[in-house]
Amino acid sequence: MLQLDDFQAARQKLSDIIHLTPLEHSHTYSKMTHNDIYLKMENLQRTGAFKIRGATNKILSLTEEERKRGVIAASAGNHAQGVAYAASRLGIPCTIVMPEGAPLTKVEATSSYGAKIVLHGANYDASYQYALQLQQANGMTFVHAFDDEAVIAGQGTISLEILEQLPDADIIVTPIGGGGLAAGVALAAKLVKPNIQVIGVEAEGAANMLTSLKSGRVETLDHVETIADGIQVKRPGDLPFELVRKYVDQVVTVGDEQIMKAMLLLMERSKLIVEGAGAVGLAAMLDSKIHCIGKKIVVLLSGGNVDVNLLSKIIERGLVEAGRYLRLVTIVPDRPGILLTMAKIFAEEKSNVISIHHHRHGERIVLGQAEVEINLETRDRSHIERILRRLSEEGFIYTVH
């Protein structure tokens, strides 16, 4: 069992390598949730995520012989960067196996630290199995993303920082993927402050820990799918499972729509880029999955490495969900003045036209008709309803996309 001395020793070893990330109060989220919300910004950590803590602590614990043989890891991205950075700093050969669909930004960032990249498998679990084969064939040391005491000790240093920055915190909300972060955060926090609560948050499409807790044993999901690729794991680690079961007070889940809303809100209100895995804690608070009032709550933003293409899709999707973006298609008579009639409605409702595409040819279009695709910037859902009602009153038949 890890002791407080292990976490303190890890913090000492990491002190000249990692950043002491900010813990900032948010008036916006506090008002929205009726609690005092503080954001622990590990998205501003070196390599863009908390993973550098555990990876570096593990690599620093290796013998000289182990360092010569090199290290290998499997990761969707953040652990990869942490391992690659630490290995590069110490001059240790490093191989990283990543899923074939890993975000390009994470692949490039990992490669920039000097690691050899191997793309294999559709998800983390497939990459993990292949990395084990390479490790056994080449004698390298495997640096597990979450099922390792040294890694867990490194992740738990976050709690030591939090409880120095906010000693009277009531609750820490942490993401859960394989469980290493939640295990380290929970155990370290309760060794320092036994009465603090720790709540873990998973993506609904990858709820391996909650499934395992309900059955009382480690379970492997048949399928996982979520935009939060950093926590898209089929099976929790054995050691994290035991620690989470003992020290995490509650585990909840959030859907991808809630995660995207939280990411968008963090961009708009806080000017923070936070990846899906890092936004699940705030998503749970905003979606009332965590029931409390008037508490001092630290929400851990675990990482900020987002693929730009994914980010643009999330922004658009988030705007749609918030009622701030409307795309509709309508078939209209192909005669002068039709577009003017529609534009007048948009102008009177003070909706900004982003684009209009006008087509006279297509499978659904007959002679004398035209298809019009319109993208509008709107204020909220009631604004959209008014626009659609007025279009209907003018005889337009449309579909919303």
C-alpha positions in Angstrom: 0.0 0.0 0.0 1.3 3.4 -0.9 1.9 5.7 2.0 2.0 9.5 2.3 5.8 9.3 2.2 5.6 7.8 -1.3 3.6 10.7 -2.6 5.8 13.2 -0.9 8.9 11.5 -2.3 7.4 11.6 -5.8 6.6 15.3 -5.4 10.2 16.0 -4.4 11.6 14.0 -7.4 9.2 15.8 -9.8 9.7 19.3 -8.4 12.2 20.5 -11.1 10.4 18.8 -13.9 6.7 19.5 -13.7 4.8 22.8 -13.4 2.9 23.7 -10.2 -0.4 24.2 -12.1 -2.9 27.0 -11.1 -5.9 26.4 -8.9 -8.4 29.1 -9.8 -11.8 30.0 -8.5 -14.6 30.3 -11.1 -17.4 32.7 -10.4 -19.3 31.4 -13.5 -19.3 27.7 -12.7 -19.9 28.5 -9.0 -23.1 30.4 -9.9 -24.2 27.7 -12.3 -23.8 24.9 -9.8 -24.5 26.6 -6.5 -21.1 25.6 -5.1 -17.7 27.2 -4.9 -15.9 25.7 -8.0 -12.1 25.8 -8.3 -10.4 24.5 -11.4 -7.1 22.6 -11.1 -5.5 23.3 -14.5 -3.5 20.3 -15.4 -4.3 21.2 -19.0 -1.5 23.8 -18.5 0.9 21.1 -17.3 4.1 20.4 -19.2 3.2 18.1 -22.2 -0.4 19.3 -21.8 -1.6 16.8 -19.2 -1.1 15.3 -15.8 0.3 12.1 -17.2 3.9 13.4 -17.1 3.7 13.1 -13.3 3.3 9.3 -13.1 5.4 8.6 -16.2 8.3 10.6 -14.9 8.1 9.1 -11.4 8.2 5.6 -12.8 11.1 6.3 -15.1 13.1 7.9 -12.3 12.7 4.7 -10.3 14.4 2.5 -12.9 17.9 1.0 -12.4 20.8 1.9 -14.7 20.4 -1.5 -16.4 16.7 -0.9 -17.0 17.4 2.5 -18.4 19.9 1.1 -20.9 17.4 -1.4 -22.2 14.9 1.4 -22.8 11.2 1.8 -22.1 8.0 1.1 -23.9 4.4 2.3 -23.3 1.0 2.1 -24.9 -1.1 5.3 -24.9 -3.8 7.2 -26.8 -1.6 10.2 -26.4 -1.1 12.0 -23.0 0.8 9.1 -21.3 2.8 8.7 -24.5 4.0 12.3 -24.3 4.7 12.0 -20.6 6.8 8.9 -21.1 8.6 10.3 -24.2 9.4 13.6 -22.4 10.8 11.8 -19.3 12.8 9.3 -21.4 14.2 12.1 -23.5 15.2 14.1 -20.5 17.2 11.1 -19.1 18.6 9.9 -22.4 16.6 6.7 -22.4 15.5 4.9 -25.6 11.7 5.0 -25.8 9.1 3.3 -28.0 5.4 4.3 -27.9 2.6 2.2 -29.3 -0.5 4.3 -30.1 -3.9 3.5 -31.6 -4.1 4.0 -35.4 -6.7 6.6 -34.8 -4.8 8.6 -32.2 -5.1 12.4 -32.6 -2.4 13.7 -35.0 -1.4 16.4 -32.5 -0.6 13.8 -29.9 1.3 11.6 -32.3 3.4 14.5 -33.5 4.0 15.9 -30.0 5.1 12.4 -28.8 7.4 12.1 -31.8 8.9 15.5 -31.2 10.3 14.2 -27.8 12.4 11.7 -29.7 10.2 8.6 -29.1 9.8 5.8 -31.8 6.1 5.7 -32.7 4.4 2.5 -33.6 0.7 2.9 -34.7 -1.2 -0.3 -34.0 -4.8 -1.2 -33.2 -8.1 0.5 -33.1 -8.0 1.5 -29.5 -5.8 1.7 -26.4 -6.4 -1.9 -25.4 -5.2 -3.2 -28.8 -2.2 -1.0 -28.6 -1.5 -2.2 -25.1 -1.5 -5.9 -26.1 0.9 -5.2 -29.0 3.2 -3.1 -26.7 3.5 -6.1 -24.4 4.6 -8.3 -27.2 7.3 -5.8 -28.2 8.4 -5.5 -24.6 8.8 -9.2 -24.2 10.6 -9.5 -27.5 13.1 -6.7 -26.8 13.5 -6.7 -23.0 12.4 -3.1 -22.5 10.7 -1.9 -19.3 7.0 -1.4 -19.7 5.6 1.9 -18.3 2.0 1.2 -17.7 -0.4 4.1 -18.1 -2.2 3.4 -14.8 -1.7 0.0 -13.3 1.6 0.7 -11.5 2.4 2.0 -8.0 5.0 4.5 -9.1 2.7 5.9 -11.7 -0.1 6.2 -9.2 2.2 7.9 -6.7 3.1 10.4 -9.4 -0.5 11.2 -10.2 -1.3 11.6 -6.5 1.1 14.5 -6.2 -1.8 16.6 -7.7 -3.7 16.2 -4.4 -0.7 17.4 -2.4 -0.7 20.6 -4.5 -4.5 21.0 -4.3 -4.6 20.7 -0.5 -1.8 23.2 -0.1 -3.5 25.6 -2.5 -7.0 25.1 -1.0 -6.7 23.4 2.5 -10.5 23.7 3.1 -11.6 21.9 -0.1 -14.6 19.7 0.5 -14.6 17.6 -2.7 -12.2 16.8 -5.5 -13.7 15.7 -8.8 -11.4 13.7 -11.0 -11.7 11.9 -14.4 -11.5 8.1 -14.5 -10.1 6.1 -17.4 -8.0 3.2 -16.4 -8.2 4.5 -12.8 -4.6 5.5 -12.1 -5.3 9.2 -11.7 -8.4 8.7 -9.6 -6.6 6.2 -7.4 -3.6 8.4 -6.8 -5.7 11.5 -6.2 -8.1 9.8 -3.8 -5.5 8.0 -1.7 -3.1 10.9 -1.5 -6.0 13.3 -0.6 -7.3 11.1 2.1 -3.9 10.5 3.6 -3.6 14.3 4.0 -7.3 15.1 4.8 -9.3 11.9 5.7 -12.7 13.7 5.6 -12.3 15.0 2.0 -14.6 13.5 -0.6 -13.3 12.3 -4.0 -15.7 11.8 -6.9 -14.7 10.1 -10.1 -16.3 10.8 -13.5 -16.3 8.4 -16.5 -17.7 8.8 -20.0 -20.9 6.9 -20.4 -19.4 5.1 -23.5 -16.4 3.8 -21.5 -17.7 3.2 -17.9 -15.3 0.4 -17.1 -14.8 1.4 -13.5 -18.5 1.9 -12.6 -19.3 -1.5 -14.2 -16.5 -3.1 -12.2 -17.6 -1.5 -9.0 -21.1 -2.7 -9.4 -20.0 -6.3 -10.0 -17.3 -6.2 -7.3 -14.5 -7.3 -9.6 -12.5 -5.9 -12.5 -14.6 -6.1 -15.7 -13.7 -5.7 -19.4 -16.2 -3.9 -21.6 -17.0 -5.4 -25.0 -17.0 -2.0 -26.7 -16.0 1.6 -25.7 -16.8 4.7 -27.7 -16.5 8.3 -26.6 -15.1 11.6 -27.8 -13.0 11.6 -24.6 -10.3 9.5 -26.1 -8.0 9.9 -23.1 -10.4 7.8 -20.9 -11.6 5.4 -23.7 -10.4 2.3 -21.9 -12.2 -1.1 -21.8 -10.7 -2.3 -18.5 -9.5 -0.6 -15.4 -6.2 -1.5 -13.8 -6.3 -4.1 -11.0 -4.5 -1.9 -8.5 -6.5 1.3 -9.4 -9.7 -0.7 -9.1 -8.9 -1.7 -5.5 -7.8 1.8 -4.5 -10.9 3.4 -6.2 -13.2 0.9 -4.5 -11.7 1.9 -1.1 -11.0 5.6 -1.4 -13.3 7.1 -4.1 -16.6 8.1 -2.6 -18.7 8.0 -5.7 -18.4 7.3 -9.5 -20.7 9.0 -12.0 -20.9 9.1 -15.8 -21.6 11.8 -18.4 -22.5 11.6 -22.0 -20.6 12.9 -25.0 -23.1 15.8 -25.4 -22.4 17.0 -21.9 -18.7 16.7 -22.4 -18.8 18.8 -25.6 -20.9 21.4 -23.8 -18.3 21.6 -21.0 -15.4 21.9 -23.5 -17.2 24.7 -25.3 -18.0 26.5 -22.1 -14.4 26.3 -20.9 -13.3 27.8 -24.2 -15.8 30.6 -24.1 -15.9 31.5 -20.4 -12.5 30.5 -19.1 -10.5 30.8 -22.3 -9.1 27.3 -21.7 -8.6 24.5 -24.2 -9.5 21.3 -22.4 -9.8 17.8 -24.0 -12.8 15.6 -23.6 -11.2 13.5 -20.8 -10.3 16.6 -19.0 -13.7 18.2 -19.2 -15.8 15.3 -17.7 -15.6 16.6 -14.2 -17.0 20.0 -15.1 -19.6 18.3 -17.3 -20.8 16.2 -14.3 -21.1 19.3 -12.2 -23.0 21.2 -14.9 -25.3 18.2 -15.6 -26.1 17.9 -11.9 -24.7 14.4 -11.7 -23.0 15.4 -8.4 -25.6 16.4 -5.9 -24.3 19.0 -3.4 -24.8 22.7 -2.5 -22.5 25.2 -1.0 -19.4 23.0 -1.1 -15.8 24.0 -2.0 -15.2 21.7 -5.0 -12.0 21.3 -7.0 -12.6 20.1 -10.5 -9.5 18.6 -12.1 -9.0 19.5 -15.7 -6.7 16.7 -16.5 -5.4 17.6 -20.0 -5.7 20.0 -22.9 -4.3 18.1 -25.9 -7.1 18.3 -28.5 -6.9 17.6 -32.2 -7.7 20.8 -34.1 -10.1 19.0 -36.5 -11.9 17.4 -33.6 -12.1 20.7 -31.8 -13.8 22.4 -34.7 -16.4 19.7 -34.8 -17.0 19.9 -31.1 -17.4 23.7 -31.3 -20.0 23.3 -34.1 -21.8 20.5 -32.3 -21.7 22.4 -29.0 -23.2 25.5 -30.6 -26.0 23.3 -32.1 -26.8 21.8 -28.7 -26.8 25.2 -27.1 -29.2 26.5 -29.7 -26.7 28.9 -31.1 -26.3 27.4 -34.5 -29.0 26.3 -37.0 -28.6 24.5 -40.2 -31.8 23.9 -42.3 -32.6 22.7 -45.8 -35.7 23.7 -47.7 -37.1 23.1 -51.2 -38.6 26.3 -52.6 -40.1 27.5 -55.9 -37.3 28.7 -58.2 -38.5 32.2 -58.7 -37.3 35.7 -57.9 -37.9 37.0 -54.4 -38.0 33.7 -52.5 -34.6 34.2 -50.9 -35.5 37.8 -50.0 -38.6 36.5 -48.1 -36.5 34.2 -46.1 -33.7 36.8 -45.5 -36.3 39.2 -44.3 -37.4 36.8 -41.6 -33.8 36.2 -40.5 -33.2 40.0 -40.4 -36.3 40.7 -38.4 -35.4 38.0 -35.9 -31.9 39.3 -35.7 -30.3 36.0 -36.7 -26.9 36.2 -38.5 -26.7 34.3 -41.8 -23.4 32.4 -41.9 -23.9 30.9 -45.3 -26.6 30.2 -48.0 -26.1 27.5 -50.7 -28.6 27.4 -53.5 -28.9 24.3 -55.8 -31.1 23.7 -58.9 -30.0 20.1 -59.4 -30.3 17.1 -57.3 -32.2 13.9 -56.7 -34.9 15.6 -54.6 -35.2 18.6 -56.8 -37.8 18.7 -59.7 -38.0 21.2 -62.5 -39.0 24.7 -61.3 -37.7 24.1 -57.8 -34.4 24.8 -55.9 -32.9 23.5 -52.8 -31.6 26.0 -50.3 -29.2 25.1 -47.4 -28.9 27.8 -44.8 -26.6 28.1 -41.8 -27.6 30.6 -39.1 -26.1 32.0 -35.9 -28.8 32.1 -33.3 -29.0 33.0 -29.6 -30.8 30.0 -28.0 -33.4 27.3 -28.6 -36.4 29.7 -28.2 -34.8 32.0 -30.8 -34.6 29.0 -33.2 -38.2 28.1 -32.5 -39.4 31.6 -33.4 -37.4 31.5 -36.7 -38.8 28.0 -37.6 -42.4 29.1 -36.7 -42.2 32.1 -39.0 -40.8 30.1 -41.8 -43.7 27.7 -41.5 -46.2 30.6 -41.4 -44.7 31.7 -44.8 -45.3 28.2 -46.2 -41.7 27.0 -46.2 -41.2 23.2 -45.7 -37.8 22.5 -44.2 -35.7 19.9 -42.4 -33.2 20.8 -39.6 -29.8 19.2 -39.7 
